[in-house]
Amino acid sequence: MKPNLHKTIQARRLALGLSQVEAARRSGIQQRQVSLFERGGDVTLSTFLKLTRALDMELVPVPREDTAEVESLLKAKLEPALSAKSPSLLERYQVKDDEEQANG
C-alpha cells in the first residue's frame, strides 16, 4: 500500500520541527487547513501547493506508466541513506583505544 499523502506531509512538517501554526504561517494558510489536511480532509490544490512549498517539497507529476520506475529510483536513492551506519564518536575523531594504541 502506498504511503498516505496526508501522513507524508505531516511527517515532513514534524521532521522540520514545525508546529501546524508555523507551517501555516510559512505557507500563508490557516492552521485549521493544515490540521484538516493532516487528518485526511480535502483542501484545494492551491492550498496544498502552498503547504508543500512551505515544507520545501515538490509536487512532481509523473505519467502513470512511469510511476513504478520513478518509485524504484527514489527507493534506491533513499535506502543507502537510511541504512548507512553513522560513525561512532571514536571513529569520527579517530580515537584509538588502549589496545589499538599498543598494537600500533
CNS distance restraints for C-alpha pairs under 8 A (distance, minus, plus):
assign (resid   3 and name CA) (resid   7 and name CA) 7.34 0.50 0.50
assign (resid   3 and name CA) (resid   8 and name CA) 6.99 0.50 0.50
assign (resid   4 and name CA) (resid   8 and name CA) 6.27 0.50 0.50
assign (resid   5 and name CA) (resid   9 and name CA) 6.30 0.50 0.50
assign (resid   6 and name CA) (resid  10 and name CA) 6.30 0.50 0.50
assign (resid   6 and name CA) (resid  37 and name CA) 6.23 0.50 0.50
assign (resid   6 and name CA) (resid  38 and name CA) 4.90 0.50 0.50
assign (resid   6 and name CA) (resid  39 and name CA) 7.02 0.50 0.50
assign (resid   6 and name CA) (resid  40 and name CA) 5.88 0.50 0.50
assign (resid   7 and name CA) (resid  11 and name CA) 5.93 0.50 0.50
assign (resid   7 and name CA) (resid  38 and name CA) 6.39 0.50 0.50
assign (resid   8 and name CA) (resid  12 and name CA) 6.17 0.50 0.50
assign (resid   9 and name CA) (resid  13 and name CA) 6.22 0.50 0.50
assign (resid   9 and name CA) (resid  38 and name CA) 7.13 0.50 0.50
assign (resid   9 and name CA) (resid  52 and name CA) 7.56 0.50 0.50
assign (resid  10 and name CA) (resid  14 and name CA) 6.19 0.50 0.50
assign (resid  10 and name CA) (resid  38 and name CA) 5.94 0.50 0.50
assign (resid  11 and name CA) (resid  15 and name CA) 5.99 0.50 0.50
assign (resid  12 and name CA) (resid  16 and name CA) 6.25 0.50 0.50
assign (resid  12 and name CA) (resid  55 and name CA) 6.90 0.50 0.50
assign (resid  13 and name CA) (resid  17 and name CA) 6.42 0.50 0.50
assign (resid  13 and name CA) (resid  18 and name CA) 5.48 0.50 0.50
assign (resid  13 and name CA) (resid  19 and name CA) 7.31 0.50 0.50
assign (resid  13 and name CA) (resid  20 and name CA) 7.79 0.50 0.50
assign (resid  13 and name CA) (resid  23 and name CA) 7.11 0.50 0.50
assign (resid  13 and name CA) (resid  55 and name CA) 6.37 0.50 0.50
assign (resid  14 and name CA) (resid  18 and name CA) 5.73 0.50 0.50
assign (resid  14 and name CA) (resid  19 and name CA) 7.29 0.50 0.50
assign (resid  16 and name CA) (resid  55 and name CA) 7.72 0.50 0.50
assign (resid  18 and name CA) (resid  22 and name CA) 5.79 0.50 0.50
assign (resid  18 and name CA) (resid  23 and name CA) 6.09 0.50 0.50
assign (resid  19 and name CA) (resid  23 and name CA) 6.21 0.50 0.50
assign (resid  20 and name CA) (resid  24 and name CA) 6.00 0.50 0.50
assign (resid  20 and name CA) (resid  31 and name CA) 5.81 0.50 0.50
assign (resid  20 and name CA) (resid  34 and name CA) 6.19 0.50 0.50
assign (resid  20 and name CA) (resid  35 and name CA) 6.87 0.50 0.50
assign (resid  21 and name CA) (resid  25 and name CA) 6.12 0.50 0.50
assign (resid  21 and name CA) (resid  30 and name CA) 7.79 0.50 0.50
assign (resid  21 and name CA) (resid  31 and name CA) 5.16 0.50 0.50
assign (resid  22 and name CA) (resid  26 and name CA) 6.14 0.50 0.50
assign (resid  23 and name CA) (resid  27 and name CA) 6.17 0.50 0.50
assign (resid  23 and name CA) (resid  31 and name CA) 7.70 0.50 0.50
assign (resid  23 and name CA) (resid  34 and name CA) 7.64 0.50 0.50
assign (resid  23 and name CA) (resid  51 and name CA) 7.19 0.50 0.50
assign (resid  23 and name CA) (resid  54 and name CA) 6.58 0.50 0.50
assign (resid  23 and name CA) (resid  55 and name CA) 7.23 0.50 0.50
assign (resid  24 and name CA) (resid  28 and name CA) 5.85 0.50 0.50
assign (resid  24 and name CA) (resid  29 and name CA) 5.00 0.50 0.50
assign (resid  24 and name CA) (resid  30 and name CA) 5.45 0.50 0.50
assign (resid  24 and name CA) (resid  31 and name CA) 5.07 0.50 0.50
assign (resid  24 and name CA) (resid  33 and name CA) 7.86 0.50 0.50
assign (resid  24 and name CA) (resid  34 and name CA) 6.45 0.50 0.50
assign (resid  24 and name CA) (resid  51 and name CA) 7.29 0.50 0.50
assign (resid  25 and name CA) (resid  29 and name CA) 6.50 0.50 0.50
assign (resid  25 and name CA) (resid  30 and name CA) 7.35 0.50 0.50
assign (resid  25 and name CA) (resid  31 and name CA) 7.74 0.50 0.50
assign (resid  26 and name CA) (resid  54 and name CA) 5.49 0.50 0.50
assign (resid  27 and name CA) (resid  50 and name CA) 5.14 0.50 0.50
assign (resid  27 and name CA) (resid  51 and name CA) 5.25 0.50 0.50
assign (resid  27 and name CA) (resid  53 and name CA) 7.12 0.50 0.50
assign (resid  27 and name CA) (resid  54 and name CA) 4.97 0.50 0.50
assign (resid  28 and name CA) (resid  50 and name CA) 7.26 0.50 0.50
assign (resid  29 and name CA) (resid  33 and name CA) 6.84 0.50 0.50
assign (resid  29 and name CA) (resid  34 and name CA) 7.80 0.50 0.50
assign (resid  29 and name CA) (resid  47 and name CA) 7.01 0.50 0.50
assign (resid  29 and name CA) (resid  50 and name CA) 7.70 0.50 0.50
assign (resid  29 and name CA) (resid  51 and name CA) 7.84 0.50 0.50
assign (resid  30 and name CA) (resid  34 and name CA) 6.93 0.50 0.50
assign (resid  31 and name CA) (resid  35 and name CA) 6.26 0.50 0.50
assign (resid  32 and name CA) (resid  36 and name CA) 5.90 0.50 0.50
assign (resid  33 and name CA) (resid  37 and name CA) 6.09 0.50 0.50
assign (resid  33 and name CA) (resid  43 and name CA) 7.09 0.50 0.50
assign (resid  34 and name CA) (resid  38 and name CA) 6.14 0.50 0.50
assign (resid  34 and name CA) (resid  51 and name CA) 7.86 0.50 0.50
assign (resid  35 and name CA) (resid  39 and name CA) 6.20 0.50 0.50
assign (resid  36 and name CA) (resid  40 and name CA) 6.60 0.50 0.50
assign (resid  36 and name CA) (resid  41 and name CA) 5.08 0.50 0.50
assign (resid  36 and name CA) (resid  42 and name CA) 7.25 0.50 0.50
assign (resid  36 and name CA) (resid  43 and name CA) 7.84 0.50 0.50
assign (resid  37 and name CA) (resid  41 and name CA) 4.65 0.50 0.50
assign (resid  37 and name CA) (resid  42 and name CA) 5.89 0.50 0.50
assign (resid  37 and name CA) (resid  43 and name CA) 6.36 0.50 0.50
assign (resid  43 and name CA) (resid  47 and name CA) 6.24 0.50 0.50
assign (resid  43 and name CA) (resid  48 and name CA) 6.50 0.50 0.50
assign (resid  44 and name CA) (resid  48 and name CA) 6.28 0.50 0.50
assign (resid  45 and name CA) (resid  49 and name CA) 6.11 0.50 0.50
assign (resid  46 and name CA) (resid  50 and name CA) 6.22 0.50 0.50
assign (resid  47 and name CA) (resid  51 and name CA) 6.26 0.50 0.50
assign (resid  48 and name CA) (resid  52 and name CA) 6.22 0.50 0.50
assign (resid  49 and name CA) (resid  53 and name CA) 6.15 0.50 0.50
assign (resid  49 and name CA) (resid  59 and name CA) 7.63 0.50 0.50
assign (resid  50 and name CA) (resid  54 and name CA) 6.23 0.50 0.50
assign (resid  51 and name CA) (resid  55 and name CA) 6.30 0.50 0.50
assign (resid  52 and name CA) (resid  56 and name CA) 6.18 0.50 0.50
assign (resid  52 and name CA) (resid  57 and name CA) 4.96 0.50 0.50
assign (resid  52 and name CA) (resid  58 and name CA) 6.49 0.50 0.50
assign (resid  52 and name CA) (resid  59 and name CA) 7.54 0.50 0.50
assign (resid  53 and name CA) (resid  57 and name CA) 5.60 0.50 0.50
assign (resid  53 and name CA) (resid  58 and name CA) 6.93 0.50 0.50
assign (resid  62 and name CA) (resid  66 and name CA) 6.48 0.50 0.50
assign (resid  62 and name CA) (resid  67 and name CA) 6.21 0.50 0.50
assign (resid  63 and name CA) (resid  67 and name CA) 6.50 0.50 0.50
assign (resid  66 and name CA) (resid  70 and name CA) 6.22 0.50 0.50
assign (resid  67 and name CA) (resid  71 and name CA) 6.06 0.50 0.50
assign (resid  68 and name CA) (resid  72 and name CA) 6.08 0.50 0.50
assign (resid  69 and name CA) (resid  73 and name CA) 6.22 0.50 0.50
assign (resid  70 and name CA) (resid  74 and name CA) 6.18 0.50 0.50
assign (resid  71 and name CA) (resid  75 and name CA) 6.02 0.50 0.50
assign (resid  72 and name CA) (resid  76 and name CA) 6.10 0.50 0.50
assign (resid  73 and name CA) (resid  77 and name CA) 6.22 0.50 0.50
assign (resid  74 and name CA) (resid  78 and name CA) 6.17 0.50 0.50
assign (resid  75 and name CA) (resid  79 and name CA) 5.97 0.50 0.50
assign (resid  76 and name CA) (resid  80 and name CA) 7.23 0.50 0.50
assign (resid  77 and name CA) (resid  81 and name CA) 7.43 0.50 0.50
assign (resid  78 and name CA) (resid  82 and name CA) 6.25 0.50 0.50
assign (resid  79 and name CA) (resid  83 and name CA) 6.03 0.50 0.50
assign (resid  80 and name CA) (resid  84 and name CA) 5.69 0.50 0.50
assign (resid  87 and name CA) (resid  91 and name CA) 5.68 0.50 0.50
assign (resid  87 and name CA) (resid  92 and name CA) 5.81 0.50 0.50
assign (resid  88 and name CA) (resid  92 and name CA) 5.99 0.50 0.50
assign (resid  89 and name CA) (resid  93 and name CA) 6.07 0.50 0.50
assign (resid  90 and name CA) (resid  94 and name CA) 5.54 0.50 0.50
assign (resid  90 and name CA) (resid  95 and name CA) 4.81 0.50 0.50
assign (resid  90 and name CA) (resid  96 and name CA) 7.03 0.50 0.50
assign (resid  91 and name CA) (resid  95 and name CA) 6.48 0.50 0.50
assign (resid  96 and name CA) (resid 100 and name CA) 5.65 0.50 0.50
assign (resid  96 and name CA) (resid 101 and name CA) 6.02 0.50 0.50
assign (resid  97 and name CA) (resid 101 and name CA) 6.29 0.50 0.50
assign (resid  98 and name CA) (resid 102 and name CA) 6.23 0.50 0.50
assign (resid  99 and name CA) (resid 103 and name CA) 6.34 0.50 0.50
assign (resid 100 and name CA) (resid 104 and name CA) 6.15 0.50 0.50
